[in-house]
Amino acid sequence: MTRSSKDMEDLLFRLQRSFAPHHSLILELKQNLIAVYRNTNQPNNKILAKKIDLCLDIIPILRRLEPGISRLLGISLYELHTATSAIANKQFRNGKTKEPELLKMLQESEGYLREAVAHLIYEPRNTHEGQLAKMALQDLRDLRLSIQNLVLLQDNNKNKKHKPRGKKISCKK
């Protein structure tokens, strides 16, 4: 965690004691913290969890402030997807989750990503958000392929478990 992120977290803590939870300063600070966490090289699970919490905090607020198609909501949903899928993959690689839990987390992440694409797809291609929409579409294709492969792998594992393992017995007369 960088010094600036620590300072921002401290400021957020102080502001949350003084301001209403949906105050614009708090909302903007949370969005900036998410951006700082995005730019962290190889974020650990603690930073990813903080990013997820911040996204989950601001998404309902953005839904009320900007109903319909919203650039900020699209960005926040994309950030939620990246953190959710990153933590799911890390936990699976470290043996902390099994395939069914990984599948569930990736499907949840796919939902966030699908909604992010729906919000960002209308952004001009030459803008940062337009490039993010392009990246999100590619991520969605890749994620769907990963989910399909995981489902196939689970199906193969189930079929292996149900095959009889004894010797074949022939009945000759």
N, C-alpha and C positions, 0 to 999 in steps of 0.2 A: 504494500500500500504506500502510495506516495505521500509526501508532506501535504500537498494541496488537497488530496482527498481526505486526509485526516482533518485538516482545517475546515473543509467544507462539511464534514460530518459533525464536527463540534458546533459550527454555526447553525446547522440544521437542528441539532439538539436544543440549542439555546432559543432559536426562533419558534420551535414547536411548543415551548413553554409559554411564549408570549402571544403568539398569533393563533388564529383559528386554523384548524387542520387543512382547510382547503384554500388558504390564503395564496395569492399569486406568487409571492416571494418564496414560499415553501415549495410550491409546485415547480417553479423555475429552478430552484436549487436542487430539487430531486432530479429534474431532467439533466441538469449539468453534472450531477454526481454519476448518473447513468453513463453519460458520455465519457467521464473520466475513467470509470470502470471498463468501458469498451476499449479504451486505449491502453489499458494495462497489459503488459506483455505476460503471457501465460498466467492468467488469473487463477488463484487457488479457489477451492470450494467456498471459502468464507466470502470472498469478493463476489463470486457468482451468486451465492445465496442473497447477499445484500442487493445485488442488481435485480434479482427476481423479486425481492420484497418491495423495492422501490417501484418497479414496473407495476406490480400488483396494486400498489398504493395509488399510483397516478392514473391508471387506465380507467377505473370507474369515474374519476373526476373528469377526465377528458371526454368520456362518452356523454356526460351531462353538459359540459361546456361547449363541445363541438359535435352536436348530433349529425349523423350522416357521414359523408366522406370527410376524413380528417387526416391531414398530413402528420400532425403530431401523434395522433393515435396510431397511425400506420408505423411510424418510427418506433414508438414504444412497444408495440406488439412484435416488431421485428427484433428489438433488443431482448424482449422476454423469450422469444424463440431461441435466440443464440445462446442465452444463458441456460435455458432449460435443457436444450440438446447437449450443450457442453458438459453440464453437470451429470446428465444421464450417461453419456459416453465415458466420462471419467470414472464414475461409480462402477460401471460395468467392467471397464479395463482393470480396475483395482479389486474386482471380485466382491464388491459390496452389494451389487444387485445381480439378479439372475435375468435370463432372457425375457420372461413374462413382464417383469417390472420395467425393463428397458423398453420393451415394445409399448407399454402403456405410456411411459414418459415421452417417447418419440411421437406417439400419436397425439398426445396433448400438445407437444411442440408444433406438430403439423397443423393443428387447429389455429394456433397463434399465427403461424406463418401464412396460412391461407387467408386469414382475415387481414393481415398486414399487406399482402399483395392486393387485396380488394381495395384498400385505402390508398396505396401508393401507385397503382397502375395508371392513374390519370395524370401523374406528375410529368412535366416536360422531360424528355430524355436527356437534355443537356444540363439538367440540374443535379445537385447531390441526391435529392430524393428520387429523381428519375433513374439514376444509376443504382440507387438502393433497391428500387423496384425491379430492375433487371437482375440484380444479384439475388433478390428474394425469390424471383421466379426460378432461377437456376438452383437455388438452395431447396426450393419446394420439389423440383424434379429429383434431385439427389436424395432428399429425405424420403420421398415416396418409394424410391428404389430400395433404400436401406430397409424401410419398413416391410416391403414385399419380400426381400431376402430373409429378413428375420422371421417372418411368418412361414416361409418355406422351410427354413431351418427348424423351426419348432414342429412343423408338420412331419418332417423327416425323423426328428427325434421321437415323436409320438409313435410313428409307424415302427421304428426299431424296437421300441419297448413292448409292443404288442405282438411281435413275431414269436412263434414258438421256438424254443432253443434246444429242444431235445433231438435225439437221433430220429431219422426217418425210419418208420417200420413198414416193411412191405408185407403184404398178405399174398403169398403164393400158394396155390393149391397143388 
